[in-house]
Amino acid sequence: MDAERESNMEVDGDFNKEKLLGKSFVFEALDGQARQELASFAYVKRFKSGETIFSMGATGQSMMAIAEGTVRVSMLTPSAREITLNDLQSGEVFGEIALLDGGERSATVKALTNCTLIVLERRSLLDVLQRNPKLSIHLIELLCHRVRRSDERMIEIAFLELPVRLARLLLRLTEAAPGSADRPLKKLSQSQSELAGMTGNTRENVNRCLRKWQKAELIELRDGWLILEDRQALEKIAAGE
């Protein structure tokens, strides 16, 4: 039995898996019959906040769609420093790289909040992909989107000043999922240390930048939340204006 199936997390069959898959940008490409077929192969798992869903280097035989909650994607550098790559919300998917190529997990994923995931096994999904070109195209679009993000991140760290990098990060973390009609989020729960790790800088420098923005009423720091008060102004900073 796959190690991911052996997790002690609850598996709940009471969820409407077909409806939950329909929330995802990737699986909205399927017609009702194909989505129903895919849902029949899928199963639901819950993870508590702070638990590891899978670790970098582990064998990957499944892909997950987030029905509820938020997960964090990260990886370790050769010096054992943890770098946060992305936070994913409801409607987004992860684990697609190892599922498609049958290789190892390219990153570690942890539950930031209590999460409900729809799990799709490699064999079942590949069978559906062969009969649904639109789904294949959506997966290609998702992979291209993430490659572009990775390239942008490397360029930002190498060439852009911290205020520009930090503004871009805040905007990315609060934007709606690809293909979603949802509005951007208004607030974030990430700590300043986490933001520093995601921008490749120190907590002290991030703190100084955020305090300056708070004084200018672009953001508010309150009760552990980072609240975006002036998204338009942050967009100008992100553009280097």
Secondary structure, 3 states (H helix, E strand, C coil): CCCCCCCCCCECCCCCHHHHHCCCCCHHHCCHHHHHHHHHHCEEEEECCCCEEECCCCECCEEEEEEECCEEEEEECCCCCEEEEEEECCCCEECHHHHHHCCECCCEEEECCCEEEEEEEHHHHHHHHHHCHHHHHHHHHHHHHHHHHHHHHHHHHHHCCHHHHHHHHHHHHHCCCCCCCCCCCCEECCCHHHHHHHHCCCHHHHHHHHHHHHHCCCEEEECCEEEECCHHHHHHHHCCC
